[in-house]
Amino acid sequence: MGATCTVFAQATTGSIFGQAPAAAGESVTVTSDSGFTRDVPVDADGRYRVGNLPLGNYTVSLKRDGAVVDSRKNIQIKVGGASDVSFASAATAANAQSLESVTVSANTLPPIDTSTVDSRTVVSAQTLARLPLGRNAEAIALLAPGAVAGQSTLGNGRFRTVSFGGSGASENAYYINGYNTTDPYKALGGVGLPYGAIDQQEVYTGGYSAKYGRSDGGVISQVGKRGTNEWHFGAQILWEPKFAASNPGSVYYGSRPLPAGYGYQDTSKVGAIYRNGEDNTKWTQTYSAYVGGPLIKDKLFFFVAAEAEKSEGTSTSNVEANPVANNHYTYNLPKIYAKIDWNINDSNILELTGIHSTDEQRGYYTGYDYDTRTSTGRTGADADTSKITSKYAIAKYTSYITDDVTLTATYAKGWTDDYLQNPTPDIDQQPYIYNPALQNPALNGGTPITNLNSSQTTQDPRAGSRTHGLRLDLEWQLGDHHLAGGIDNMHYKGIDEGTLTSGPGYYWRYFHSANPGTPISVGQGIGAPGGDGYYVRRVVFSSVTNMSLDQRAQYLEDRWQVNDKVLLSIGLRNDGFKNFNDKNKPYVNNQAQWAPRLGASWDVFGDSSLKIYGNLGRYYLALPNNVAVRGASSSTYTYEYFNYTGIDQNGRPTGLTQLGGLVSPDGEFGQPIDAQSVAARDLKSQYQDEAILGFDKTLGSDWVTGAKVTVRKLRTAIDDVCDTGKIADKMTREGLDPDSVVIPNCVIFNPGDTNTFSLANVDGSGRTDVKMNQEDWGFTQKAKRSYYALDLYLEHPFDGKWQGRLDYTFSRSYGNTEGQTKSDIGQTDISKTQDWDSAELMRYANGLLANDRTHQIKAYGAYQITDEWLVSGNLRLASGAPKSCLGFEDGEADPDPIGYGSSYHNCNGMPSHPGDKRNPWYRQLDLAVTYRPSYFEGKLAFGLSVFNVTNERKPLNSYATYEALPQTVLNNYGLGQYFQNPRYARLTATYDF
């Protein structure tokens, strides 16, 4: 039973191994339902192994001198894993007739895969068909222990994300049929298959092979279905009717008392309605179909699946928004998947995959009157049209050179278009009006004045990305050693990515100070508004640019079967990352990043009933292309403050008197960027170390239980620091003239580490190096992110009657750095968040991180009541997300020393650590029933699913910004920002042939 089996994260294949009676002339033949056949000899110890098998249904036959003497049918292999198919007793040609068809179902195979050393969850198409789940990769991924939904603040709900093991939502990797389909721009989410085209989905939460990297969070890997020798086709209609959907409910401003000296920005709003949700319902309709079969029997096969999902509904904006209106939105999510498999011969396979996925959102506005709670008709304004279109073409070639040597080559290209525009007519002449409710009522007649521009920012219509990648893998079985080595190269190019101010190129934001005599910003030279405290700010923003990224890696790995019970996985990976700005100049060049991986699996009793496993590994993370935006390429972000005496018909202030001059929080005035100085010359990539120790144990023949402990430590982070006057201070202390060099406004560095910056000399004579350590920047601590977790589970695999699984996770994610994003304020400037911009911003930053959930309970299951009726359910319980309170440094001589406004870890003049308070617990129960009438031989099915049965409407996060101005408290601080989807039902009709 000591056969070594190949197991790799993001795999598209599986393995079959086992024991057979040791006898001369014995071999084992595996034959798939597509006619693919491999024949391997049984060694002298009675062992055999067949690796790198395409997913499918297999027949495994034991042969002696060419004659079948025993067989096992309907063997379903698991992606990235190994199926043990053993022949317990000797068989001969004489008695073969009584052994011609012994069916082995999944639950009678050993449920513990002793050949794996990683932490992963594999969900099959059969399980997906039984459970009530959201129809996307992230909803499936949330079945994995410890997985947490990423906060909707990231991209204002434009991205679906997941956090694994406390890591940031941009630190994961997505794969389809072995190719990386992660969002190529920000790494927030990725492309998934049509739901009905998913054969298996792997979710890796740690401990994976040296063959793969570029993720220190988790991995979502999907393998699509393929054609076989039998024709299959089917169709499905899903309807989530409006009449069966609940509304999200309304949200009201708080009315808590404030400390002495503090006042609300608008006292009339205290306790009043903030957002109406009573009539905010939607409906969804999805059509899907597939067909697959042989073009040439045993040789050439195809599979095509298409899915068209459309949602329509109404969402009412809050009373502070512009516009205050009902958004009648439409979502379209069409997906197409096509695959061709060619069994060239028994030794060579070619697979071609095509994917086309679109995520489109659009809408129009009707006015909404909060006084009468009624709609007032079309406003003439449209909502943004957002359209992300992704296309991938993937080719994979596998050659079984010998029984022991396999070569695979994968080459693919990807095209992504990222469109975000507002189609409202004449919008280019109308600046966006931010916070119109804070206009001086004496100048607008008591009614806010706006225009038809409903979008603060927009994107270049040509924005998008292009990718291509090549990987080569060579595997060699050498006795008890399974050796593997290869290369893994990716190239990403971003075209006109970034955002800019909509309308005429600027927008107006209105303010009201509860303390009109208090300066707006002492540090930026902006005085007090005076009068009744009303003033306005003009904002200009532009960050559109090009960029590219090269990622190259090499790896070696030895999976060594030390003896019949112990497997060691020893690997080493070398990653290289090189980022280029809009001038094709490299600004980050990280090479020779060695990531060791060590894993072990101990089959304690040698019968797959108890496995103890462990893993130690290092994982490097590349900087995505987004880092070039507002980092390595020029950008503009400026403020101008004014008093005003009037407001015109488009909401623009008139009679302006300037308060101070033109300022920029980060010194972004559109100036050229020196690629050599924008990042530390000795910048280290973000990386994390991980340790896992666990066990799996069978309980009788029907149950499996287990536990594992995971510890993760972030060793190095990357962010930007914008307090670059500290560089000048350091030069002065060292006797150098800071005016002799060009000092950038922000630089990319490793927080807490010592970094060297190469600055261009003003006279053009060369460059000057300046070394900055933690103390030079004024920081008192380095970047910290620690995660530890205890996972417990109990599982009953599906036995033809029922299946069930229960998980409990206790975890802690704490420190001062979430990672590449900042969820509490929804900042998606990857590795350029406002954290670390200045030492002031990091005072009291230690606490619970945004993705921390102390307790999580997950349970799912399905029960086949009769041949016709199936019931199933999915339950999730979790501690609420930590809250943040970001305010001014009240009580200080300058409450806003760096001009960042309400961004300091300070509330009511007191330190405020993230996680001092939490949002309420998350609870969701989803139930389903499926009916397959026997008259149609199980081919026709009707289903009803009810999601969020108890209609929980808890906030998933809350507003974190405390003040509009020093001691002027925002009315919406602490209110829920995004909420659970309220109860809704799904009706389905499915036909499969």
Secondary structure, DSSP 8 states (H G I E B T S, - for coil): --------TT-SEEEEEEE----TTEEEEEEETT--EEEEE--TTSEEEEEEEESSEEEEEEEETTEEEEEEEEEE--TTSEEE----S---TTTGGGGS-EE--GGGS-SS-TT--SEEEEEEHHHHHHS---SSHHHHHTTSTT-EE--TTTTTTTS--EE-TT--TTS-EEEETTEE-B-TTT-SSB----GGGEEEEEEEEE---TT--S-SS-EEEEEE----SS-EEEEEEEEE-GGG------EE-------TT-EES-GGGTTSEEE--TT--EEEEEEEEEEEEEEETTTEEEEEEEEEEEEEEEEE-BTTSSS-EEEEEEEEEEEEEEEEEEEEETTEEEEEEEEEEEEEEEEEEEEEETTTTEEEEEEEEE--EEEEEEEEEEEEEEEE-SSSEEEEEEEEEEEEEEEEE---TTGGGS--EE-GGGS-HHHHTTS----S---SEE--TT-EEEEEEEEEEEEEEETTEEEEEEEEEEEEEEEEES-EESTTT-EEEEEE-SSTTS-SBTTTTB----TTSEEEEEEEEE--EEEEEEEEEEEEEEEEE-SSSEEEEEEEEEEEEEEE-TTS-EEEEEEEEEEEEEEEEEETTSSSSEEEEEEEEEEEE---GGGGTTTTS--EEEEEEEE-SEE-TTS-EES-EEEEEEE-TT--BS----TTTSB-TT---EEEEEEEEEEEEEETTTEEEEEEEEEEEEEE--EEE--THHHHHHHHHTT--GGGB---S-EEE-TTS-EEEEEEBTTSS-EEEEEE-HHHHT-SS---EEEEEEEEEEEE---SSEEEEEEEEEEEEEES--SS-BGGGTB--TT--STTSSGGGGTT--EE-TT--SEEEEEEEEEE-SSSEEEEEEEEEE---B---BB--TTSSSS-TTS--S-BSEETTEE--TTSSB---EEEEEEEEEE--GGGTT-EEEEEEEESTT----EEEE--B-EEETTEE-TTTT-EEEE----EEEEEEEEE-
